Amino acid sequence: MDTDVRAAVVKSHLHALPPDVLDGLLAGAVRARTPAGSVTHREGEHAPHLELVVAGVVRVFVTAPDGRTMTVRYCRPGALLGVVSLFADRFTMPATAQALVDAELLRMSPTIARQAVARDTRVAGAFLRELSERVMSFIDEIPGSAFATVRQRVARHLLELAAQREPGRDGGTEIVVTVSQHELAEAAGTVREVVVRVLRELRQEGVLRTERDRIVLLDPARLVPGQGWNPGS
């Protein structure tokens, strides 16, 4: 197990498994590079899968009938994807998973994972904790998706992207986020014209400035709800 995979395991719900149990679970696992924008799983697929995010960020999003999308989960290193597909009857992928930036995934064998759960309660416990966290996070997501304004959703996505920047890459207090207006609209579940208006408001307030395919956050703290801006605007 290389250093990056070990670091991701430590951040995951697999961290407490004994080395021999973990080695058995990861037997035959394949590390895969996923370029930014690539879709790893599509809504409606039925195949079981189990993956550990080793590097980068993967977003999970749902799509409305009119084509708009809404991000429901951001998966950083240590995140597990697909655990529910191992145990759900007649599983159907409810959302699409896409690399937000260049990412690396460790793809594990669903068959080996199920066998490990059947013979070792410690593995079963690790997956139960993961599933419990997913349930609670999706419940927490409901108010943000159903009741948040577009401005709040745009701000959230900008902060999520800012959290993934390389340490030391930006100078001073400014943070550079590489994202297009179209990508922002997709993440926020709206259209580009609305995002343009929101960005214009934030630019006029001195929170950010916009450049070609990137946004410079001048005062990131003001993107946080309650930190100097009106979330209802």
C-alpha positions as CSV (number, residue, x, y, z in Angstrom):
1,M,0.0,0.0,0.0
2,D,1.6,3.3,-1.1
3,T,1.7,6.5,0.9
4,D,-1.3,8.2,-0.8
5,V,-3.6,5.2,-0.4
6,R,-2.6,4.8,3.2
7,A,-3.3,8.4,3.9
8,A,-6.8,8.1,2.3
9,V,-7.5,4.9,4.3
10,V,-6.6,6.8,7.5
11,K,-9.2,9.4,6.7
12,S,-11.9,6.8,5.9
13,H,-14.1,4.6,8.0
14,L,-11.7,1.8,7.2
15,H,-9.0,3.3,9.3
16,A,-9.6,1.1,12.4
17,L,-9.4,-2.2,10.5
18,P,-6.4,-4.4,11.4
19,P,-3.7,-4.6,8.7
20,D,-4.4,-8.1,7.7
21,V,-8.2,-7.5,7.4
22,L,-7.5,-4.3,5.4
23,D,-5.1,-6.1,3.1
24,G,-7.8,-8.8,2.5
25,L,-10.4,-6.1,1.7
26,L,-8.1,-4.3,-0.7
27,A,-7.0,-7.5,-2.5
28,G,-7.1,-6.9,-6.2
29,A,-7.9,-3.2,-5.9
30,V,-6.9,-1.0,-8.8
31,R,-5.9,2.6,-8.7
32,A,-7.4,4.7,-11.5
33,R,-6.7,8.2,-12.6
34,T,-9.8,10.2,-13.5
35,P,-9.4,13.5,-15.4
36,A,-11.3,16.6,-14.4
37,G,-14.8,16.5,-15.8
38,S,-14.9,12.7,-16.3
39,V,-17.9,10.8,-15.2
40,T,-17.2,7.7,-13.1
41,H,-20.8,6.5,-12.6
42,R,-24.0,7.6,-14.2
43,E,-27.5,7.9,-12.8
44,G,-29.5,4.8,-13.6
45,E,-26.6,2.3,-13.7
46,H,-27.0,-0.9,-11.8
47,A,-23.6,-2.3,-11.3
48,P,-22.3,-2.5,-7.7
49,H,-19.1,-0.6,-7.1
50,L,-16.8,0.4,-4.2
51,E,-14.2,3.1,-4.5
52,L,-12.0,5.1,-2.2
53,V,-11.0,8.7,-3.2
54,V,-7.2,8.8,-3.0
55,A,-6.7,12.3,-4.5
56,G,-8.8,15.2,-5.9
57,V,-12.5,15.8,-5.5
58,V,-15.5,13.9,-6.9
59,R,-18.9,15.5,-6.9
60,V,-22.1,13.6,-6.8
61,F,-25.0,15.3,-8.5
62,V,-28.6,14.7,-9.5
63,T,-30.2,16.0,-12.7
64,A,-33.6,17.5,-13.1
65,P,-35.8,16.8,-16.2
66,D,-35.0,20.2,-17.7
67,G,-31.3,19.3,-17.5
68,R,-30.3,21.4,-14.4
69,T,-28.0,19.7,-11.9
70,M,-27.6,19.9,-8.2
71,T,-24.5,18.8,-6.3
72,V,-25.5,16.6,-3.3
73,R,-22.0,15.5,-2.2
74,Y,-18.4,16.5,-2.5
75,C,-16.0,13.5,-2.0
76,R,-12.5,14.3,-0.9
77,P,-9.6,11.9,-0.2
78,G,-10.8,9.3,2.3
79,A,-14.4,9.3,1.0
80,L,-15.9,6.0,0.1
81,L,-18.3,5.7,-2.9
82,G,-20.7,2.9,-3.7
83,V,-21.1,1.2,-0.3
84,V,-24.9,1.3,-0.7
85,S,-24.6,-0.5,-4.0
86,L,-23.1,-3.5,-2.2
87,F,-26.2,-4.2,-0.1
88,A,-29.3,-2.6,-1.8
89,D,-31.7,-4.9,-3.5
90,R,-32.1,-4.1,-7.2
91,F,-29.6,-1.2,-6.9
92,T,-30.0,1.7,-9.3
93,M,-27.5,4.6,-9.1
94,P,-29.5,7.6,-7.9
95,A,-27.0,10.2,-9.0
96,T,-24.0,10.8,-11.2
97,A,-20.4,10.9,-10.0
98,Q,-17.9,13.2,-11.7
99,A,-14.4,14.3,-11.0
100,L,-14.4,18.0,-10.1
101,V,-10.7,18.2,-10.5
102,D,-8.1,15.5,-11.6
103,A,-8.8,12.7,-9.2
104,E,-7.4,9.2,-8.3
105,L,-9.7,6.4,-7.1
106,L,-8.9,3.1,-5.6
107,R,-11.5,0.7,-7.1
108,M,-12.1,-2.3,-4.9
109,S,-13.9,-5.6,-5.6
110,P,-17.6,-5.6,-4.6
111,T,-17.4,-9.4,-4.3
112,I,-14.4,-9.3,-2.0
113,A,-16.0,-6.6,0.1
114,R,-19.3,-8.5,0.5
115,Q,-17.3,-11.6,1.5
116,A,-15.3,-9.6,4.1
117,V,-18.5,-8.2,5.6
118,A,-20.0,-11.8,5.9
119,R,-17.0,-13.1,7.8
120,D,-15.8,-10.1,9.9
121,T,-18.0,-7.9,11.9
122,R,-15.3,-5.3,12.0
123,V,-15.6,-4.7,8.3
124,A,-19.4,-4.7,8.6
125,G,-19.1,-2.1,11.3
126,A,-16.9,0.1,9.2
127,F,-19.4,0.0,6.3
128,L,-22.3,0.6,8.7
129,R,-20.6,3.7,10.0
130,E,-20.1,4.9,6.4
131,L,-23.7,4.3,5.5
132,S,-24.9,6.1,8.7
133,E,-22.8,9.1,7.9
134,R,-24.2,9.2,4.3
135,V,-27.8,9.1,5.7
136,M,-27.1,11.9,8.1
137,S,-25.3,14.0,5.5
138,F,-28.0,13.7,3.0
139,I,-30.6,14.7,5.6
140,D,-28.5,17.7,6.4
141,E,-28.3,18.5,2.7
142,I,-32.1,18.7,2.3
143,P,-32.5,22.2,3.8
144,G,-29.5,23.5,1.9
145,S,-30.8,22.2,-1.4
146,A,-34.5,22.9,-0.9
147,F,-34.4,26.2,1.0
148,A,-31.1,27.9,0.2
149,T,-31.0,30.8,-2.2
150,V,-29.0,30.6,-5.4
151,R,-26.5,33.0,-3.9
152,Q,-26.0,30.6,-0.9
153,R,-25.5,27.7,-3.3
154,V,-23.0,29.6,-5.4
155,A,-21.1,30.7,-2.3
156,R,-21.0,27.1,-1.0
157,H,-19.6,25.8,-4.2
158,L,-16.9,28.5,-4.3
159,L,-15.9,27.7,-0.8
160,E,-15.8,24.0,-1.5
161,L,-13.5,24.7,-4.5
162,A,-11.4,27.0,-2.4
163,A,-10.9,24.3,0.2
164,Q,-9.3,22.1,-2.5
165,R,-6.6,24.5,-3.7
166,E,-3.0,23.6,-3.2
167,P,-1.5,25.0,0.0
168,G,0.6,28.1,-0.6
169,R,-0.5,28.5,-4.2
170,D,-2.3,31.8,-3.6
171,G,-0.7,35.0,-2.3
172,G,-1.9,37.1,0.6
173,T,-5.5,36.7,1.6
174,E,-6.8,36.2,-2.0
175,I,-7.8,32.7,-3.1
176,V,-8.0,31.8,-6.8
177,V,-10.8,29.4,-7.8
178,T,-10.7,27.9,-11.3
179,V,-14.2,27.5,-12.4
180,S,-16.4,28.7,-15.3
181,Q,-19.8,30.4,-14.9
182,H,-21.4,27.4,-16.6
183,E,-19.8,25.0,-14.1
184,L,-21.0,27.2,-11.2
185,A,-24.5,27.1,-12.6
186,E,-24.5,23.3,-12.9
187,A,-23.3,22.9,-9.3
188,A,-25.9,25.4,-8.0
189,G,-28.8,23.9,-9.9
190,T,-29.5,27.0,-11.9
191,V,-28.7,28.7,-15.2
192,R,-25.7,30.8,-16.2
193,E,-27.7,34.0,-16.4
194,V,-28.6,33.8,-12.7
195,V,-25.0,33.0,-11.7
196,V,-23.8,36.0,-13.7
197,R,-26.2,38.2,-11.7
198,V,-25.0,36.7,-8.4
199,L,-21.4,37.1,-9.3
200,R,-22.0,40.7,-10.3
201,E,-23.6,41.4,-6.9
202,L,-20.6,39.8,-5.0
203,R,-18.2,41.7,-7.2
204,Q,-19.9,45.0,-6.5
205,E,-19.7,44.2,-2.8
206,G,-15.9,43.6,-3.0
207,V,-16.2,39.9,-2.1
208,L,-14.6,38.7,-5.3
209,R,-13.5,39.6,-8.8
210,T,-14.1,37.6,-11.9
211,E,-11.5,36.7,-14.6
212,R,-11.6,34.3,-17.6
213,D,-12.6,30.8,-16.3
214,R,-11.5,31.7,-12.7
215,I,-12.7,33.7,-9.8
216,V,-10.5,35.5,-7.2
217,L,-12.0,35.5,-3.7
218,L,-11.0,38.7,-2.1
219,D,-12.9,38.2,1.2
220,P,-13.8,34.5,1.5
221,A,-15.2,35.0,5.0
222,R,-18.1,37.0,3.7
223,L,-19.2,34.0,1.6
224,V,-20.0,32.1,4.8
225,P,-23.6,32.6,6.0
226,G,-23.8,35.1,8.8
227,Q,-20.4,36.6,8.0
228,G,-21.3,39.9,6.6
229,W,-23.8,39.3,3.8
230,N,-27.4,38.8,3.5
231,P,-28.2,35.1,2.7
232,G,-31.7,36.1,1.5
233,S,-30.5,38.3,-1.3
